[in-house]
Amino acid sequence: MRRRFSYGTVMVDLDSHRIIDLIPTRNIEEVKNWPAEYPNIEVISRDVAQIYASAAKKSHPEVIQVSDRFHIIKGLTDAVTRYLIREFPARIEIPAGSVNSDEIKRLQNINNRSEIVDRIIVKEMHHIYKTIQNYLSPEYSIEDRHYNMRIPGKLSPYESEVIKLRSEGMTYPAIYKIITEKGYDGSVASLRMFM
């Protein structure tokens, strides 16, 4: 026995992994009768449904029953997941390192680093080489960066007009037509994303 399908049970040969038969029911008597016709069965792999355990025990009480690969892996995954949730907090605090720590000073010392080390850092951090060079530069400061600063796009000169026209109930294609006549060369999709 192997696993059920939406109408019943699928019988699979464990050696060849080929479907042998389809039983159109999950009725214990019918499921039990199928393996009873094959007295040479040595191992029955099944899912965790009690019906299959009972059917296998009734038809072949001496046969070894094992869980199928999917349910073994699923059970293991579920157990590991429960363990990780129980043992580790949802958030792990990583203390910020001091900007003037010895490790940072060693990294910033160009004489101590080679291009090979920088390339390894690039690979591990999944950034481009120039970004890593900037981060490792002694002149680099996070205070100088403009994070969350909006970069003006093609739609910037027309934004207030788009908002006004949209609030009046005008459709995106109609707004698009008006602003393209004034020089907008972006897409209608940009209007929708903006709104």
Steps between C-alpha positions, in 0.01 A plus 500: 500500500623847435272802525149620439376702207185710494272201432672220686837328534802466272701178512867543401782248457776616738778356284398649165302797640227429245128513567364146510134566570247763600235409754204738463423503873656540842273238654710286734356170373573578135844639578574189713386261224744631240828409680344175623512380138882526508641271771864579410489864626784562745483877562208742484583870473203719587400844611394571857125437451377243752288329233816386316665376821189296585462364147867396487481333843182308405627383161863428595554507879866390467598762242727793589318833472700816431407861436547621146784740421274807477355446848840424654643826361185693592511362855868585533445851360208559738706379797797722410269799445333449840844467662629822338186693598528371858876556541564823311327834534324649201746787499868481580663822607839560346691764692633782287876509487685812594609707200842529658539134595832328431335270245361794301837676513674185371249470214538866411878476494559461127850360560357199686248410232551356161269512202444125552365567852275772360370261232422241770306764693314594178404138444386443858305826528339476152586860415694644211872566543459881499242485783734291718787738425278790610396321821861417587630848424600703810321801348167313477237606752143377528402844628580648157259271313150603403310180566130503410562803282271493200674510162307719257368313197331582172169558678636751756410821311143375450424348841284781641300514175452120502374512859260785418363331186465163673313660794257641245428143387696501175625161375869413468490486116337845489760643741775329299377669181500845664849477648657339192390808305700702754814289458462194726663197334441234766231231513140478622617231744722761670191711564324206666806417712533865603140516617 
